Amino acid sequence: MKLSAHVAQGICLGPVAYYLTDLRTALIFSASVVLIDIDHYLHYIYRKKNLSVRGMFLFYDEIWDRRGAVFGISVFHTAEVLLLLVAACYWYSLLRVVAAGFLVHMLFDFLHLLWHRVPFCRALSITEYFIRKKKYSPEMIW
């Protein structure tokens, strides 16, 4: 899903979070809905050895164009990261808000992939990624 869509989601859901909680919580929630995607940039840097933000958007546009023929992972978008966040809530309760933002983002991403009939082109778990990636040739892994 495009960054602009996630920004719109954060903007639209922020007032709901504010109504239910307070301004600080709403801002953290909205930011987490968007900033979870930093893993895309980190992945791009790792794969391409390049710091270009524009290059990262072009890279993911190419992947989207081949969405039916590729398989990948976005680490912050996995069940394990979400579980770690939830576990960390024991020590820092505000992480519940971050976890909620991540979960909302992941739900919208999954619905977007489902709409485009490629719900499992991205692994939902790190474990799943390592099990399933064996079925793909290297040029199909992103």
C-alpha positions in Angstrom: 0.0 0.0 0.0 1.3 3.5 -0.8 2.6 5.7 1.9 0.0 8.3 1.2 -2.7 5.7 2.0 -1.2 5.0 5.4 -0.8 8.7 6.1 -4.5 9.1 5.3 -5.4 6.2 7.6 -3.4 7.8 10.4 -5.0 11.2 9.8 -8.5 9.6 9.7 -8.0 7.3 12.7 -6.1 9.9 14.8 -9.3 11.8 15.8 -10.9 8.5 16.8 -8.0 7.7 19.0 -8.1 11.2 20.4 -11.8 10.9 21.2 -11.2 7.6 23.0 -7.9 8.6 24.8 -5.9 11.8 24.7 -3.8 13.8 22.3 -0.4 12.2 23.1 -1.9 8.7 22.6 -3.6 9.7 19.4 -0.4 11.2 18.0 1.6 8.1 18.9 -1.1 5.8 17.4 -1.2 7.8 14.2 2.6 7.9 13.9 2.9 4.2 14.4 0.3 3.5 11.7 2.7 5.2 9.3 6.2 4.6 10.7 5.9 0.8 10.8 6.9 1.2 7.1 10.4 2.2 8.1 11.2 -1.5 7.6 10.8 -1.0 3.9 13.5 1.6 3.8 15.8 -0.6 6.0 15.2 -3.5 3.6 15.9 -1.3 0.6 19.2 -0.2 2.2 20.2 -3.8 2.9 19.3 -5.1 -0.5 20.5 -2.2 -2.7 23.3 -0.7 -0.5 21.8 2.7 -1.3 20.2 5.4 1.0 18.0 7.0 -1.7 14.4 7.4 -0.4 13.3 8.0 -4.0 15.1 4.8 -5.0 13.3 2.9 -2.3 9.9 4.0 -3.7 10.9 3.0 -7.2 12.2 -0.4 -5.9 8.8 -1.1 -4.2 6.9 0.1 -7.3 8.8 -2.6 -9.3 8.0 -5.2 -6.7 4.3 -4.2 -6.7 4.3 -4.6 -10.5 5.5 -8.2 -10.1 3.3 -8.9 -7.0 1.9 -12.2 -8.3 5.4 -13.6 -9.0 7.4 -12.5 -5.9 7.6 -13.4 -2.2 9.0 -11.3 0.5 8.9 -10.1 4.1 8.6 -6.8 5.9 10.0 -7.5 9.3 8.1 -5.0 11.3 4.9 -6.4 9.7 5.3 -9.8 11.3 3.5 -11.6 14.1 6.8 -12.0 16.0 7.4 -8.2 16.1 3.8 -7.6 17.1 4.2 -10.2 19.9 7.4 -8.6 21.1 5.7 -5.3 21.3 2.8 -6.8 23.3 5.3 -8.5 25.6 7.2 -5.2 26.1 3.9 -3.6 27.2 4.6 -5.2 30.5 7.4 -2.8 31.1 6.2 0.2 29.1 2.4 0.4 28.7 2.5 3.1 26.0 3.8 0.4 23.6 0.2 -0.9 23.6 -0.7 2.1 21.5 2.3 1.4 19.1 1.2 -2.2 18.9 -2.4 -1.1 18.1 -1.1 1.2 15.3 1.0 -1.6 13.9 -1.9 -4.0 14.0 -4.2 -1.5 12.2 -1.5 -0.9 9.6 -1.1 -4.6 9.1 -4.8 -5.2 8.8 -5.1 -2.5 6.1 -2.1 -4.0 4.2 -3.6 -7.4 4.3 -7.0 -6.2 3.1 -5.2 -4.3 0.3 -3.3 -7.5 -0.7 -6.5 -9.5 -0.5 -8.3 -7.0 -2.7 -5.5 -7.4 -5.3 -5.7 -11.2 -5.0 -2.1 -11.6 -3.6 -2.7 -12.0 0.2 0.3 -14.2 0.8 3.0 -12.5 -1.4 4.4 -11.2 1.9 5.1 -13.5 4.8 3.0 -12.7 7.9 5.7 -14.3 10.1 9.5 -14.6 10.1 9.1 -18.4 10.5 6.7 -18.6 7.6 9.2 -16.6 5.5 12.0 -19.1 6.0 9.8 -22.1 5.4 8.2 -20.7 2.2 11.1 -19.0 0.6 12.6 -22.4 -0.3 9.9 -22.7 -2.9 11.0 -19.6 -4.8 14.0 -18.9 -7.0 16.3 -16.2 -5.8 15.1 -13.6 -8.3 11.6 -14.0 -6.9 12.6 -13.2 -3.3 12.5 -9.6 -2.3 
